[in-house]
Amino acid sequence: HLDDTKSGIKVTDHFHPKIAEMVSLSVKSVKKKLNPNRRKHCFEIFGYDFIIDGDYDIFLIEINTNP
C-alpha cells in the first residue's frame, strides 16, 4: 500500500534496513540463550510484530517464539 500511495516511501528502501537491524540486535541480545544444549540440526521460528506510525517510523512491538 505504501509503495502505491503518494507518500514517497519505498518499503524496501525505508523499512527493510530498519527491520533487519532490529531483528539482528534482538537475536544478538539473546544469542547465549539460544540452543543452550547445543543440539545439532535444530531451529526455532520467531514471529516479529512491528507497527508503523503516522510519521513512517517503525517500532518493534514484540517477538514470539514458535508463532
N, CA, C and O atoms as a Maestro MAE file, in Angstrom:
{
 s_m_m2io_version
 :::
 2.0.0
}

f_m_ct {
 s_m_title
 :::
 protein
 m_atom[268] {
  # First column is atom index #
  i_m_mmod_type
  r_m_x_coord
  r_m_y_coord
  r_m_z_coord
  i_m_residue_number
  s_m_chain_name
  s_m_pdb_residue_name
  s_m_pdb_atom_name
  i_m_atomic_number
  :::
  1 25 0.820 -1.197 0.000 1 A "HIS " " N  " 7
  2 3 0.000 0.000 0.000 1 A "HIS " " CA " 6
  3 2 0.867 1.265 0.000 1 A "HIS " " C  " 6
  4 15 0.570 2.221 -0.717 1 A "HIS " " O  " 8
  5 25 1.926 1.271 0.796 2 A "LEU " " N  " 7
  6 3 2.765 2.470 0.872 2 A "LEU " " CA " 6
  7 2 3.459 2.759 -0.445 2 A "LEU " " C  " 6
  8 15 3.621 3.923 -0.813 2 A "LEU " " O  " 8
  9 25 3.874 1.714 -1.170 3 A "ASP " " N  " 7
  10 3 4.508 1.932 -2.475 3 A "ASP " " CA " 6
  11 2 3.531 2.540 -3.476 3 A "ASP " " C  " 6
  12 15 3.944 3.240 -4.400 3 A "ASP " " O  " 8
  13 25 2.234 2.276 -3.296 4 A "ASP " " N  " 7
  14 3 1.224 2.755 -4.239 4 A "ASP " " CA " 6
  15 2 0.681 4.139 -3.902 4 A "ASP " " C  " 6
  16 15 0.038 4.756 -4.751 4 A "ASP " " O  " 8
  17 25 0.915 4.644 -2.701 5 A "THR " " N  " 7
  18 3 0.389 5.953 -2.315 5 A "THR " " CA " 6
  19 2 1.381 7.056 -2.677 5 A "THR " " C  " 6
  20 15 2.482 6.795 -3.160 5 A "THR " " O  " 8
  21 25 0.972 8.255 -2.437 6 A "LYS " " N  " 7
  22 3 1.817 9.414 -2.738 6 A "LYS " " CA " 6
  23 2 2.750 9.754 -1.575 6 A "LYS " " C  " 6
  24 15 3.265 10.869 -1.497 6 A "LYS " " O  " 8
  25 25 2.965 8.807 -0.682 7 A "SER " " N  " 7
  26 3 3.804 9.061 0.491 7 A "SER " " CA " 6
  27 2 5.272 9.228 0.129 7 A "SER " " C  " 6
  28 15 6.029 9.857 0.869 7 A "SER " " O  " 8
  29 25 5.678 8.665 -1.010 8 A "GLY " " N  " 7
  30 3 7.080 8.725 -1.397 8 A "GLY " " CA " 6
  31 2 7.926 7.690 -0.677 8 A "GLY " " C  " 6
  32 15 9.148 7.676 -0.824 8 A "GLY " " O  " 8
  33 25 7.294 6.830 0.094 9 A "ILE " " N  " 7
  34 3 8.010 5.801 0.861 9 A "ILE " " CA " 6
  35 2 8.090 4.521 0.038 9 A "ILE " " C  " 6
  36 15 7.078 4.010 -0.441 9 A "ILE " " O  " 8
  37 25 9.297 4.019 -0.115 10 A "LYS " " N  " 7
  38 3 9.513 2.709 -0.733 10 A "LYS " " CA " 6
  39 2 9.787 1.730 0.405 10 A "LYS " " C  " 6
  40 15 10.736 1.906 1.170 10 A "LYS " " O  " 8
  41 25 8.963 0.715 0.510 11 A "VAL " " N  " 7
  42 3 9.069 -0.216 1.621 11 A "VAL " " CA " 6
  43 2 10.456 -0.855 1.687 11 A "VAL " " C  " 6
  44 15 11.048 -0.944 2.763 11 A "VAL " " O  " 8
  45 25 10.974 -1.299 0.541 12 A "THR " " N  " 7
  46 3 12.276 -1.974 0.556 12 A "THR " " CA " 6
  47 2 13.408 -1.035 0.938 12 A "THR " " C  " 6
  48 15 14.391 -1.468 1.540 12 A "THR " " O  " 8
  49 25 13.291 0.217 0.607 13 A "ASP " " N  " 7
  50 3 14.355 1.178 0.920 13 A "ASP " " CA " 6
  51 2 14.238 1.749 2.332 13 A "ASP " " C  " 6
  52 15 15.249 1.979 2.996 13 A "ASP " " O  " 8
  53 25 13.012 1.978 2.789 14 A "HIS " " N  " 7
  54 3 12.793 2.677 4.054 14 A "HIS " " CA " 6
  55 2 12.669 1.727 5.241 14 A "HIS " " C  " 6
  56 15 13.265 1.974 6.289 14 A "HIS " " O  " 8
  57 25 11.902 0.638 5.095 15 A "PHE " " N  " 7
  58 3 11.595 -0.224 6.230 15 A "PHE " " CA " 6
  59 2 12.497 -1.444 6.358 15 A "PHE " " C  " 6
  60 15 12.851 -1.816 7.476 15 A "PHE " " O  " 8
  61 25 12.875 -2.071 5.270 16 A "HIS " " N  " 7
  62 3 13.660 -3.305 5.350 16 A "HIS " " CA " 6
  63 2 14.979 -3.138 6.100 16 A "HIS " " C  " 6
  64 15 15.304 -3.994 6.923 16 A "HIS " " O  " 8
  65 25 15.754 -2.080 5.858 17 A "PRO " " N  " 7
  66 3 17.004 -1.931 6.637 17 A "PRO " " CA " 6
  67 2 16.744 -1.765 8.135 17 A "PRO " " C  " 6
  68 15 17.494 -2.296 8.954 17 A "PRO " " O  " 8
  69 25 15.696 -1.038 8.497 18 A "LYS " " N  " 7
  70 3 15.383 -0.839 9.913 18 A "LYS " " CA " 6
  71 2 14.904 -2.134 10.561 18 A "LYS " " C  " 6
  72 15 15.272 -2.439 11.695 18 A "LYS " " O  " 8
  73 25 14.082 -2.893 9.837 19 A "ILE " " N  " 7
  74 3 13.606 -4.176 10.355 19 A "ILE " " CA " 6
  75 2 14.782 -5.131 10.524 19 A "ILE " " C  " 6
  76 15 14.896 -5.802 11.549 19 A "ILE " " O  " 8
  77 25 15.651 -5.195 9.528 20 A "ALA " " N  " 7
  78 3 16.816 -6.084 9.604 20 A "ALA " " CA " 6
  79 2 17.694 -5.732 10.799 20 A "ALA " " C  " 6
  80 15 18.200 -6.624 11.481 20 A "ALA " " O  " 8
  81 25 17.877 -4.448 11.055 21 A "GLU " " N  " 7
  82 3 18.687 -4.029 12.194 21 A "GLU " " CA " 6
  83 2 18.036 -4.436 13.514 21 A "GLU " " C  " 6
  84 15 18.720 -4.918 14.417 21 A "GLU " " O  " 8
  85 25 16.724 -4.247 13.634 22 A "MET " " N  " 7
  86 3 16.024 -4.616 14.866 22 A "MET " " CA " 6
  87 2 16.068 -6.122 15.104 22 A "MET " " C  " 6
  88 15 16.260 -6.569 16.235 22 A "MET " " O  " 8
  89 25 15.893 -6.899 14.048 23 A "VAL " " N  " 7
  90 3 15.958 -8.361 14.180 23 A "VAL " " CA " 6
  91 2 17.367 -8.785 14.584 23 A "VAL " " C  " 6
  92 15 17.538 -9.619 15.473 23 A "VAL " " O  " 8
  93 25 18.358 -8.220 13.942 24 A "SER " " N  " 7
  94 3 19.744 -8.553 14.263 24 A "SER " " CA " 6
  95 2 20.082 -8.220 15.714 24 A "SER " " C  " 6
  96 15 20.670 -9.044 16.415 24 A "SER " " O  " 8
  97 25 19.721 -7.040 16.165 25 A "LEU " " N  " 7
  98 3 20.010 -6.644 17.547 25 A "LEU " " CA " 6
  99 2 19.282 -7.525 18.553 25 A "LEU " " C  " 6
  100 15 19.835 -7.858 19.601 25 A "LEU " " O  " 8
  101 25 18.053 -7.900 18.243 26 A "SER " " N  " 7
  102 3 17.295 -8.725 19.188 26 A "SER " " CA " 6
  103 2 17.887 -10.129 19.284 26 A "SER " " C  " 6
  104 15 17.950 -10.693 20.376 26 A "SER " " O  " 8
  105 25 18.318 -10.698 18.169 27 A "VAL " " N  " 7
  106 3 18.924 -12.030 18.204 27 A "VAL " " CA " 6
  107 2 20.279 -11.978 18.908 27 A "VAL " " C  " 6
  108 15 20.610 -12.873 19.685 27 A "VAL " " O  " 8
  109 25 21.058 -10.939 18.639 28 A "LYS " " N  " 7
  110 3 22.358 -10.801 19.309 28 A "LYS " " CA " 6
  111 2 22.199 -10.662 20.827 28 A "LYS " " C  " 6
  112 15 23.044 -11.129 21.592 28 A "LYS " " O  " 8
  113 25 21.120 -10.024 21.250 29 A "SER " " N  " 7
  114 3 20.936 -9.799 22.690 29 A "SER " " CA " 6
  115 2 20.630 -11.083 23.454 29 A "SER " " C  " 6
  116 15 20.824 -11.133 24.669 29 A "SER " " O  " 8
  117 25 20.155 -12.119 22.768 30 A "VAL " " N  " 7
  118 3 19.822 -13.375 23.449 30 A "VAL " " CA " 6
  119 2 20.596 -14.573 22.893 30 A "VAL " " C  " 6
  120 15 20.242 -15.717 23.180 30 A "VAL " " O  " 8
  121 25 21.629 -14.334 22.113 31 A "LYS " " N  " 7
  122 3 22.309 -15.430 21.427 31 A "LYS " " CA " 6
  123 2 22.890 -16.471 22.383 31 A "LYS " " C  " 6
  124 15 22.996 -17.641 22.017 31 A "LYS " " O  " 8
  125 25 23.258 -16.082 23.568 32 A "LYS " " N  " 7
  126 3 23.801 -17.047 24.531 32 A "LYS " " CA " 6
  127 2 22.717 -17.967 25.093 32 A "LYS " " C  " 6
  128 15 23.015 -19.043 25.611 32 A "LYS " " O  " 8
  129 25 21.470 -17.541 24.987 33 A "LYS " " N  " 7
  130 3 20.368 -18.358 25.498 33 A "LYS " " CA " 6
  131 2 19.734 -19.220 24.409 33 A "LYS " " C  " 6
  132 15 18.927 -20.099 24.711 33 A "LYS " " O  " 8
  133 25 20.083 -18.982 23.167 34 A "LEU " " N  " 7
  134 3 19.546 -19.779 22.070 34 A "LEU " " CA " 6
  135 2 20.319 -21.093 21.982 34 A "LEU " " C  " 6
  136 15 21.550 -21.098 21.950 34 A "LEU " " O  " 8
  137 25 19.601 -22.187 21.943 35 A "ASN " " N  " 7
  138 3 20.185 -23.522 21.839 35 A "ASN " " CA " 6
  139 2 21.246 -23.764 22.914 35 A "ASN " " C  " 6
  140 15 22.393 -24.069 22.591 35 A "ASN " " O  " 8
  141 25 20.873 -23.632 24.182 36 A "PRO " " N  " 7
  142 3 21.860 -23.788 25.259 36 A "PRO " " CA " 6
  143 2 22.437 -25.201 25.350 36 A "PRO " " C  " 6
  144 15 23.543 -25.377 25.859 36 A "PRO " " O  " 8
  145 25 21.713 -26.204 24.868 37 A "ASN " " N  " 7
  146 3 22.202 -27.585 24.919 37 A "ASN " " CA " 6
  147 2 23.004 -27.970 23.686 37 A "ASN " " C  " 6
  148 15 23.432 -29.116 23.545 37 A "ASN " " O  " 8
  149 25 23.202 -27.013 22.802 38 A "ARG " " N  " 7
  150 3 23.998 -27.205 21.580 38 A "ARG " " CA " 6
  151 2 23.509 -28.388 20.736 38 A "ARG " " C  " 6
  152 15 24.307 -29.186 20.246 38 A "ARG " " O  " 8
  153 25 22.206 -28.485 20.579 39 A "ARG " " N  " 7
  154 3 21.639 -29.536 19.733 39 A "ARG " " CA " 6
  155 2 21.947 -29.245 18.276 39 A "ARG " " C  " 6
  156 15 21.865 -28.100 17.831 39 A "ARG " " O  " 8
  157 25 22.298 -30.276 17.544 40 A "LYS " " N  " 7
  158 3 22.580 -30.128 16.116 40 A "LYS " " CA " 6
  159 2 21.280 -30.263 15.325 40 A "LYS " " C  " 6
  160 15 20.341 -30.939 15.746 40 A "LYS " " O  " 8
  161 25 21.253 -29.618 14.195 41 A "HIS " " N  " 7
  162 3 20.142 -29.737 13.243 41 A "HIS " " CA " 6
  163 2 18.802 -29.319 13.851 41 A "HIS " " C  " 6
  164 15 17.785 -29.964 13.593 41 A "HIS " " O  " 8
  165 25 18.783 -28.271 14.638 42 A "CYS " " N  " 7
  166 3 17.520 -27.785 15.195 42 A "CYS " " CA " 6
  167 2 17.362 -26.307 14.846 42 A "CYS " " C  " 6
  168 15 18.330 -25.621 14.518 42 A "CYS " " O  " 8
  169 25 16.141 -25.844 14.924 43 A "PHE " " N  " 7
  170 3 15.870 -24.439 14.642 43 A "PHE " " CA " 6
  171 2 14.646 -24.002 15.430 43 A "PHE " " C  " 6
  172 15 13.901 -24.829 15.954 43 A "PHE " " O  " 8
  173 25 14.450 -22.711 15.506 44 A "GLU " " N  " 7
  174 3 13.279 -22.149 16.152 44 A "GLU " " CA " 6
  175 2 12.763 -21.019 15.278 44 A "GLU " " C  " 6
  176 15 13.537 -20.281 14.668 44 A "GLU " " O  " 8
  177 25 11.466 -20.898 15.227 45 A "ILE " " N  " 7
  178 3 10.831 -19.847 14.422 45 A "ILE " " CA " 6
  179 2 10.422 -18.708 15.353 45 A "ILE " " C  " 6
  180 15 9.845 -18.939 16.416 45 A "ILE " " O  " 8
  181 25 10.723 -17.489 14.946 46 A "PHE " " N  " 7
  182 3 10.340 -16.318 15.724 46 A "PHE " " CA " 6
  183 2 9.370 -15.467 14.905 46 A "PHE " " C  " 6
  184 15 9.541 -15.294 13.699 46 A "PHE " " O  " 8
  185 25 8.368 -14.948 15.572 47 A "GLY " " N  " 7
  186 3 7.415 -14.039 14.934 47 A "GLY " " CA " 6
  187 2 7.645 -12.631 15.460 47 A "GLY " " C  " 6
  188 15 7.532 -12.382 16.661 47 A "GLY " " O  " 8
  189 25 7.962 -11.727 14.572 48 A "TYR " " N  " 7
  190 3 8.224 -10.337 14.946 48 A "TYR " " CA " 6
  191 2 7.013 -9.486 14.590 48 A "TYR " " C  " 6
  192 15 6.489 -9.578 13.481 48 A "TYR " " O  " 8
  193 25 6.572 -8.662 15.527 49 A "ASP " " N  " 7
  194 3 5.461 -7.742 15.297 49 A "ASP " " CA " 6
  195 2 5.986 -6.314 15.312 49 A "ASP " " C  " 6
  196 15 6.623 -5.877 16.271 49 A "ASP " " O  " 8
  197 25 5.708 -5.601 14.235 50 A "PHE " " N  " 7
  198 3 6.130 -4.208 14.101 50 A "PHE " " CA " 6
  199 2 4.903 -3.338 13.889 50 A "PHE " " C  " 6
  200 15 3.852 -3.820 13.467 50 A "PHE " " O  " 8
  201 25 5.043 -2.064 14.182 51 A "ILE " " N  " 7
  202 3 3.987 -1.087 13.906 51 A "ILE " " CA " 6
  203 2 4.635 0.126 13.250 51 A "ILE " " C  " 6
  204 15 5.765 0.496 13.569 51 A "ILE " " O  " 8
  205 25 3.903 0.731 12.334 52 A "ILE " " N  " 7
  206 3 4.360 1.934 11.627 52 A "ILE " " CA " 6
  207 2 3.456 3.082 12.064 52 A "ILE " " C  " 6
  208 15 2.232 2.968 12.001 52 A "ILE " " O  " 8
  209 25 4.054 4.185 12.507 53 A "ASP " " N  " 7
  210 3 3.238 5.320 12.937 53 A "ASP " " CA " 6
  211 2 2.981 6.281 11.778 53 A "ASP " " C  " 6
  212 15 3.405 6.028 10.651 53 A "ASP " " O  " 8
  213 25 2.305 7.356 12.053 54 A "GLY " " N  " 7
  214 3 1.926 8.328 11.034 54 A "GLY " " CA " 6
  215 2 3.094 9.049 10.394 54 A "GLY " " C  " 6
  216 15 2.958 9.607 9.305 54 A "GLY " " O  " 8
  217 25 4.244 9.043 11.060 55 A "ASP " " N  " 7
  218 3 5.455 9.666 10.518 55 A "ASP " " CA " 6
  219 2 6.340 8.649 9.801 55 A "ASP " " C  " 6
  220 15 7.480 8.950 9.446 55 A "ASP " " O  " 8
  221 25 5.811 7.448 9.591 56 A "TYR " " N  " 7
  222 3 6.508 6.346 8.916 56 A "TYR " " CA " 6
  223 2 7.735 5.865 9.684 56 A "TYR " " C  " 6
  224 15 8.703 5.383 9.095 56 A "TYR " " O  " 8
  225 25 7.679 6.004 11.005 57 A "ASP " " N  " 7
  226 3 8.698 5.393 11.850 57 A "ASP " " CA " 6
  227 2 8.211 3.998 12.216 57 A "ASP " " C  " 6
  228 15 7.012 3.785 12.394 57 A "ASP " " O  " 8
  229 25 9.120 3.060 12.327 58 A "ILE " " N  " 7
  230 3 8.750 1.681 12.629 58 A "ILE " " CA " 6
  231 2 9.230 1.322 14.022 58 A "ILE " " C  " 6
  232 15 10.327 1.697 14.434 58 A "ILE " " O  " 8
  233 25 8.387 0.585 14.743 59 A "PHE " " N  " 7
  234 3 8.688 0.193 16.113 59 A "PHE " " CA " 6
  235 2 8.462 -1.303 16.268 59 A "PHE " " C  " 6
  236 15 7.528 -1.866 15.695 59 A "PHE " " O  " 8
  237 25 9.324 -1.936 17.045 60 A "LEU " " N  " 7
  238 3 9.171 -3.342 17.371 60 A "LEU " " CA " 6
  239 2 8.229 -3.447 18.550 60 A "LEU " " C  " 6
  240 15 8.467 -2.851 19.600 60 A "LEU " " O  " 8
  241 25 7.146 -4.215 18.375 61 A "ILE " " N  " 7
  242 3 6.164 -4.382 19.447 61 A "ILE " " CA " 6
  243 2 6.537 -5.572 20.320 61 A "ILE " " C  " 6
  244 15 6.661 -5.440 21.537 61 A "ILE " " O  " 8
  245 25 6.716 -6.742 19.692 62 A "GLU " " N  " 7
  246 3 7.034 -7.938 20.452 62 A "GLU " " CA " 6
  247 2 7.627 -8.998 19.552 62 A "GLU " " C  " 6
  248 15 7.551 -8.912 18.327 62 A "GLU " " O  " 8
  249 25 8.218 -10.001 20.179 63 A "ILE " " N  " 7
  250 3 8.763 -11.158 19.471 63 A "ILE " " CA " 6
  251 2 8.170 -12.398 20.104 63 A "ILE " " C  " 6
  252 15 8.207 -12.560 21.324 63 A "ILE " " O  " 8
  253 25 7.624 -13.272 19.278 64 A "ASN " " N  " 7
  254 3 7.026 -14.506 19.775 64 A "ASN " " CA " 6
  255 2 7.864 -15.691 19.305 64 A "ASN " " C  " 6
  256 15 8.381 -15.696 18.188 64 A "ASN " " O  " 8
  257 25 7.990 -16.696 20.173 65 A "THR " " N  " 7
  258 3 8.659 -17.929 19.767 65 A "THR " " CA " 6
  259 2 7.609 -18.907 19.278 65 A "THR " " C  " 6
  260 15 6.523 -19.009 19.849 65 A "THR " " O  " 8
  261 25 7.941 -19.619 18.222 66 A "ASN " " N  " 7
  262 3 7.045 -20.595 17.599 66 A "ASN " " CA " 6
  263 2 5.623 -20.026 17.446 66 A "ASN " " C  " 6
  264 15 4.675 -20.528 18.050 66 A "ASN " " O  " 8
  265 25 5.493 -18.971 16.626 67 A "PRO " " N  " 7
  266 3 4.197 -18.287 16.490 67 A "PRO " " CA " 6
  267 2 3.084 -19.170 15.967 67 A "PRO " " C  " 6
  268 15 1.953 -18.710 15.811 67 A "PRO " " O  " 8
  :::
 }
 m_bond[267] {
  # First column is bond index #
  i_m_from
  i_m_to
  i_m_order
  :::
  1 1 2 1
  2 2 3 1
  3 3 4 2
  4 3 5 1
  5 5 6 1
  6 6 7 1
  7 7 8 2
  8 7 9 1
  9 9 10 1
  10 10 11 1
  11 11 12 2
  12 11 13 1
  13 13 14 1
  14 14 15 1
  15 15 16 2
  16 15 17 1
  17 17 18 1
  18 18 19 1
  19 19 20 2
  20 19 21 1
  21 21 22 1
  22 22 23 1
  23 23 24 2
  24 23 25 1
  25 25 26 1
  26 26 27 1
  27 27 28 2
  28 27 29 1
  29 29 30 1
  30 30 31 1
  31 31 32 2
  32 31 33 1
  33 33 34 1
  34 34 35 1
  35 35 36 2
  36 35 37 1
  37 37 38 1
  38 38 39 1
  39 39 40 2
  40 39 41 1
  41 41 42 1
  42 42 43 1
  43 43 44 2
  44 43 45 1
  45 45 46 1
  46 46 47 1
  47 47 48 2
  48 47 49 1
  49 49 50 1
  50 50 51 1
  51 51 52 2
  52 51 53 1
  53 53 54 1
  54 54 55 1
  55 55 56 2
  56 55 57 1
  57 57 58 1
  58 58 59 1
  59 59 60 2
  60 59 61 1
  61 61 62 1
  62 62 63 1
  63 63 64 2
  64 63 65 1
  65 65 66 1
  66 66 67 1
  67 67 68 2
  68 67 69 1
  69 69 70 1
  70 70 71 1
  71 71 72 2
  72 71 73 1
  73 73 74 1
  74 74 75 1
  75 75 76 2
  76 75 77 1
  77 77 78 1
  78 78 79 1
  79 79 80 2
  80 79 81 1
  81 81 82 1
  82 82 83 1
  83 83 84 2
  84 83 85 1
  85 85 86 1
  86 86 87 1
  87 87 88 2
  88 87 89 1
  89 89 90 1
  90 90 91 1
  91 91 92 2
  92 91 93 1
  93 93 94 1
  94 94 95 1
  95 95 96 2
  96 95 97 1
  97 97 98 1
  98 98 99 1
  99 99 100 2
  100 99 101 1
  101 101 102 1
  102 102 103 1
  103 103 104 2
  104 103 105 1
  105 105 106 1
  106 106 107 1
  107 107 108 2
  108 107 109 1
  109 109 110 1
  110 110 111 1
  111 111 112 2
  112 111 113 1
  113 113 114 1
  114 114 115 1
  115 115 116 2
  116 115 117 1
  117 117 118 1
  118 118 119 1
  119 119 120 2
  120 119 121 1
  121 121 122 1
  122 122 123 1
  123 123 124 2
  124 123 125 1
  125 125 126 1
  126 126 127 1
  127 127 128 2
  128 127 129 1
  129 129 130 1
  130 130 131 1
  131 131 132 2
  132 131 133 1
  133 133 134 1
  134 134 135 1
  135 135 136 2
  136 135 137 1
  137 137 138 1
  138 138 139 1
  139 139 140 2
  140 139 141 1
  141 141 142 1
  142 142 143 1
  143 143 144 2
  144 143 145 1
  145 145 146 1
  146 146 147 1
  147 147 148 2
  148 147 149 1
  149 149 150 1
  150 150 151 1
  151 151 152 2
  152 151 153 1
  153 153 154 1
  154 154 155 1
  155 155 156 2
  156 155 157 1
  157 157 158 1
  158 158 159 1
  159 159 160 2
  160 159 161 1
  161 161 162 1
  162 162 163 1
  163 163 164 2
  164 163 165 1
  165 165 166 1
  166 166 167 1
  167 167 168 2
  168 167 169 1
  169 169 170 1
  170 170 171 1
  171 171 172 2
  172 171 173 1
  173 173 174 1
  174 174 175 1
  175 175 176 2
  176 175 177 1
  177 177 178 1
  178 178 179 1
  179 179 180 2
  180 179 181 1
  181 181 182 1
  182 182 183 1
  183 183 184 2
  184 183 185 1
  185 185 186 1
  186 186 187 1
  187 187 188 2
  188 187 189 1
  189 189 190 1
  190 190 191 1
  191 191 192 2
  192 191 193 1
  193 193 194 1
  194 194 195 1
  195 195 196 2
  196 195 197 1
  197 197 198 1
  198 198 199 1
  199 199 200 2
  200 199 201 1
  201 201 202 1
  202 202 203 1
  203 203 204 2
  204 203 205 1
  205 205 206 1
  206 206 207 1
  207 207 208 2
  208 207 209 1
  209 209 210 1
  210 210 211 1
  211 211 212 2
  212 211 213 1
  213 213 214 1
  214 214 215 1
  215 215 216 2
  216 215 217 1
  217 217 218 1
  218 218 219 1
  219 219 220 2
  220 219 221 1
  221 221 222 1
  222 222 223 1
  223 223 224 2
  224 223 225 1
  225 225 226 1
  226 226 227 1
  227 227 228 2
  228 227 229 1
  229 229 230 1
  230 230 231 1
  231 231 232 2
  232 231 233 1
  233 233 234 1
  234 234 235 1
  235 235 236 2
  236 235 237 1
  237 237 238 1
  238 238 239 1
  239 239 240 2
  240 239 241 1
  241 241 242 1
  242 242 243 1
  243 243 244 2
  244 243 245 1
  245 245 246 1
  246 246 247 1
  247 247 248 2
  248 247 249 1
  249 249 250 1
  250 250 251 1
  251 251 252 2
  252 251 253 1
  253 253 254 1
  254 254 255 1
  255 255 256 2
  256 255 257 1
  257 257 258 1
  258 258 259 1
  259 259 260 2
  260 259 261 1
  261 261 262 1
  262 262 263 1
  263 263 264 2
  264 263 265 1
  265 265 266 1
  266 266 267 1
  267 267 268 2
  :::
 }
}
